[in-house]
Amino acid sequence: METVIDTTLASVHRVELSNRQHIAVKRVKHNTLYKRLKRAARELDCWASYQHNNILPILGFAIVGADIAMVSPWMSNGCVTDFVTRKPNCDRLGLCTQLARAVAYLHEHNVVHGDIKGPNVLVSDIETIQVADFGVSIVDHLEIEFSATSSGRGTQRWQASETYSQTNSSYNCARQAPEILEGKSDSTKEADVYALGMTMSVGLPSFNFKSPCSNQVG
């Protein structure tokens, strides 16, 4: 089992099966076993409830030590930001369209992903978008917890205006809409759409981004 991602919230491992097939095994982290099991169970329930051509399928789960680990196909092309860097002539419009369809599907089922960003958007072997990581998703306004407090939800760089507060640094401000400083609400469909646009912008070389907070960044 090879560790390929190791963050404060989770670790992802690549595992080779006896048939030479590779799978990804994700383990969530927390100081207490109860919290780890709770987070894993909620993410597993959300992830397994929705199937779409552009959502990474879940194969099942495994017990690793005392933890529940989520098992999915291994995406050898990696995340979309790395993919378009390696293959600059790929069909970027097609990838953006597929990502939009995946987000639209989730929203049609009243699911807010909550953390749309390049590293959570994978590319399959046949070069199709596969949205992953439902650790902070919200279903029917009920949070699928992945962190102990709301401060751990999502990634600030990609969050929409209403999910961010004035206490954050000018660096994080640089890729957020003006109203992101207001800190009015939690993750929403609108926030997903904003993050969708930010993710798409990474793959467009002609995109000339002007920070909405440029007047505040020294």
C-alpha positions in Angstrom: 0.0 0.0 0.0 1.6 3.2 -1.2 0.6 6.5 0.4 0.0 9.2 -2.3 -1.8 11.9 -0.3 -1.4 12.6 3.4 -3.2 15.6 4.9 -4.5 16.6 8.3 -8.0 15.4 7.2 -7.4 12.2 5.3 -4.8 10.0 3.6 -5.2 8.3 0.2 -3.3 5.1 -0.7 -2.7 3.3 -3.9 -3.1 -0.5 -3.6 -2.3 -3.1 -6.2 -4.7 -6.1 -6.1 -3.7 -9.7 -7.0 -5.0 -9.2 -10.6 -2.7 -6.2 -11.0 -5.6 -3.7 -10.8 -5.0 -0.6 -8.8 -7.5 0.9 -6.4 -7.5 4.0 -4.2 -8.1 3.6 -0.5 -9.1 6.7 1.5 -8.9 6.9 5.3 -10.2 9.8 7.2 -8.4 11.2 10.2 -9.3 12.4 13.7 -7.9 12.1 17.2 -10.7 9.9 18.3 -11.9 6.6 16.8 -15.6 7.7 17.2 -15.1 10.8 15.1 -13.1 8.9 12.4 -15.9 6.3 12.1 -18.6 8.9 12.1 -16.9 11.0 9.3 -16.2 7.9 7.2 -19.7 6.5 7.6 -21.3 9.8 6.6 -19.0 10.4 3.6 -19.5 6.7 2.5 -23.3 7.1 2.7 -23.3 10.3 0.6 -20.8 9.0 -1.9 -22.6 5.7 -2.5 -26.0 7.4 -2.9 -25.3 9.1 -6.2 -24.1 7.7 -9.5 -23.2 9.7 -12.5 -20.8 9.3 -15.4 -18.7 12.1 -14.1 -18.7 11.2 -10.4 -16.0 8.9 -9.2 -17.7 5.6 -8.4 -17.2 4.0 -5.0 -16.4 0.3 -5.1 -17.1 -0.3 -1.4 -15.3 0.0 1.9 -12.6 -1.9 3.8 -11.7 -2.2 7.4 -8.1 -1.0 7.9 -7.1 -1.4 11.5 -10.0 0.1 13.4 -11.0 2.5 10.6 -13.5 2.4 7.8 -11.7 3.1 4.5 -13.4 4.0 1.2 -12.4 2.1 -1.9 -12.6 3.6 -5.4 -10.9 3.0 -8.8 -7.4 4.4 -9.2 -7.3 7.3 -11.6 -3.9 7.1 -13.2 -4.3 10.5 -15.0 -4.5 12.2 -11.6 -6.3 15.5 -11.0 -7.6 17.8 -13.7 -5.1 20.6 -13.1 -2.1 18.2 -13.4 -3.7 16.5 -16.5 -4.1 19.7 -18.5 -0.6 20.7 -17.6 0.7 17.4 -19.0 -1.6 17.5 -22.0 -2.1 21.2 -22.9 -3.9 20.2 -26.2 -6.6 18.1 -24.4 -10.3 18.9 -24.8 -10.6 21.5 -22.1 -14.1 22.6 -23.1 -15.2 19.0 -22.9 -13.7 18.6 -19.4 -15.4 21.8 -18.2 -18.7 20.7 -19.6 -18.4 17.3 -17.9 -17.6 19.0 -14.6 -20.6 21.3 -14.9 -22.8 18.3 -15.6 -21.6 16.5 -12.5 -22.2 19.6 -10.3 -25.6 20.1 -11.9 -26.5 16.4 -11.1 -25.6 16.8 -7.5 -27.6 20.0 -7.2 -30.6 18.4 -8.8 -30.5 15.9 -6.0 -30.1 18.7 -3.4 -26.4 17.8 -2.7 -23.9 20.6 -2.1 -20.4 19.2 -2.7 -18.7 22.0 -0.7 -15.2 21.5 -1.9 -15.1 21.7 -5.7 -11.4 22.3 -6.7 -8.8 21.0 -9.0 -7.4 18.3 -6.7 -10.9 16.9 -6.1 -11.6 16.6 -9.8 -9.9 13.5 -11.3 -9.5 12.4 -14.9 -10.2 8.7 -15.8 -8.1 6.5 -18.1 -10.5 7.5 -21.0 -10.0 11.1 -20.1 -13.4 11.8 -18.5 -14.0 14.0 -15.4 -14.5 12.1 -12.1 -15.6 14.3 -9.2 -14.3 13.0 -5.9 -14.2 13.8 -2.2 -17.6 14.1 -0.6 -16.1 14.7 2.9 -17.7 18.1 3.4 -20.9 17.6 1.3 -24.3 18.8 2.5 -27.4 16.7 1.7 -30.8 18.3 2.2 -29.2 20.9 4.4 -27.8 18.2 6.7 -24.0 18.3 6.9 -22.0 15.3 6.1 -19.3 16.1 8.7 -15.7 15.8 7.8 -14.3 18.1 10.4 -15.2 18.9 13.9 -16.1 22.5 13.2 -17.2 24.5 10.2 -13.8 26.1 10.0 -12.5 23.0 8.3 -15.1 22.9 5.5 -13.9 23.2 1.9 -10.8 25.0 0.7 -10.8 28.8 1.2 -9.1 29.6 -2.1 -12.0 28.1 -4.0 -14.9 29.1 -1.7 -17.6 31.5 -2.8 -18.1 34.9 -1.2 -20.7 34.0 1.4 -18.6 31.3 2.9 -15.6 33.3 3.9 -14.9 35.8 6.7 -12.9 39.1 7.0 -10.3 37.5 9.3 -8.6 35.6 6.4 -5.4 36.7 4.8 -5.0 38.7 1.6 -3.4 35.7 0.0 -6.6 33.7 0.3 -8.6 36.7 -0.7 -6.9 36.8 -4.1 -9.2 34.3 -5.7 -12.5 35.0 -4.1 -15.5 37.2 -5.1 -15.9 40.5 -3.2 -18.7 39.3 -1.0 -16.6 36.4 0.2 -15.4 38.6 3.0 -18.9 38.9 4.5 -19.0 35.4 6.1 -22.8 35.3 5.9 -23.5 31.6 5.4 -22.4 28.0 5.1 -21.7 26.1 1.9 -24.5 26.6 -0.7 -25.2 25.6 -4.3 -24.1 29.1 -5.3 -20.8 28.5 -3.5 -20.4 25.3 -5.6 -21.0 27.2 -8.8 -18.4 29.8 -7.8 -15.9 27.1 -7.0 -16.8 25.4 -10.3 -15.9 28.6 -12.2 -12.6 28.9 -10.3 -11.7 25.3 -11.1 -12.5 25.9 -14.8 -10.3 29.0 -14.9 -7.2 26.9 -13.9 -7.5 25.0 -17.2 -7.9 28.1 -19.5 -4.5 29.5 -20.4 -6.0 32.7 -21.8 -7.9 33.4 -18.6 -6.7 36.7 -17.2 -7.8 36.7 -13.6 -8.2 40.0 -11.8 -8.6 39.7 -8.1 -11.8 41.2 -6.7 -9.8 42.0 -3.7 -7.0 43.7 -5.6 -7.6 47.0 -3.8 -7.0 45.2 -0.5 -3.9 43.3 -1.4 -0.8 45.3 -0.9 
